[in-house]
Amino acid sequence: MQNEVPKLYGLVLAGGKSTRMGTDKGLLNYHGKPQQEFLYELLDKVCDQAFLSLREDQNQSILNDFKVVVDNNEYRGPFNGILSAHKMHPEVAWLVLACDLPLLDLQSIKTLVKSRNARQLATSFATNQSGLPEPLITIWEPKGLQKAIEHLSSAESTCPRKFLINSDIKLVTPERDELLYNANSLEDYQFAKSKIQ
Ligand SMILES: Nc1nc2c(ncn2[C@@H]2O[C@H](COP(=O)(O)OP(=O)(O)OP(=O)(O)O)[C@@H](O)[C@H]2O)c(=O)[nH]1
């Protein structure tokens, strides 16, 4: 049906290189388990289905425990994972999370889902401080991903934030900016650990 709101699937992006961290960011333990697993379980609670997004050469031993989307390498960086998922299920919206968000909690994810506006291209968290969309804490509607594909065919930049900044999206601010904290380095990891009881 034309006006039906697309189903919502969850995607934890864990196929990056973690160069700055020096060790696989998705496997870091903040809450008693690998962070990619922790976030997958949160998404599984609020989405119709959840998936882990991985490179072909990665973590094959966990494939039995999780639904996985393997990168098809048509694109680079985060869009590689996001658009591989879109290709598998082009009819659904994807709630995309990076695996390096140690302070994100279930309540924040529920807030994003409640705020969703499926008539726009995406619903994205943005910190109070920057006001800029966080593309890897975003619900991407199917038409938003289709537009991203069109954009990538001609754009020089493959940066998802640049695409969202120029698009019709809904921005949602978190209760506290810290909830969206992104841990890329060992120093960031230690800071995040110090915030978690
Ligand atoms: N599936 C998939 N995920 C990716 C890819 N590139 C980055 N990501 C994920 O996107 C999120 C943000 O990645 P970045 O921190 O920008 O890049 P990174 O490669 O993980 O880390 P650096 O090497 O330190 O830049 C992380 O959750 C990554 O795992 C990719 O090619 N495929």
The ligand as an ORCA input file, in Angstrom:
! r2SCAN-3c Opt
* xyz 0 1
  N      30.106     -2.563      7.169
  C      30.973     -1.552      7.130
  N      31.097     -0.718      8.173
  C      31.992      0.287      8.090
  C      32.823      0.477      6.966
  N      33.621      1.550      7.194
  C      33.297      2.014      8.420
  N      32.305      1.251      8.970
  C      31.670      1.432     10.277
  O      31.208      2.767     10.349
  C      31.408      3.296     11.660
  C      32.262      4.550     11.596
  O      33.506      4.179     11.078
  P      34.779      5.114     11.261
  O      35.056      5.296     12.698
  O      34.588      6.328     10.449
  O      35.905      4.267     10.533
  P      36.691      3.003     11.053
  O      37.279      2.375      9.828
  O      35.840      2.103     11.901
  O      37.821      3.597     12.001
  P      39.187      4.357     11.581
  O      39.986      3.370     10.777
  O      39.832      4.701     12.868
  O      38.771      5.553     10.770
  C      32.017      2.174     12.485
  O      30.960      1.539     13.170
  C      32.623      1.261     11.450
  O      32.680     -0.093     11.871
  C      32.695     -0.431      5.863
  O      33.364     -0.364      4.828
  N      31.756     -1.417      6.005
*
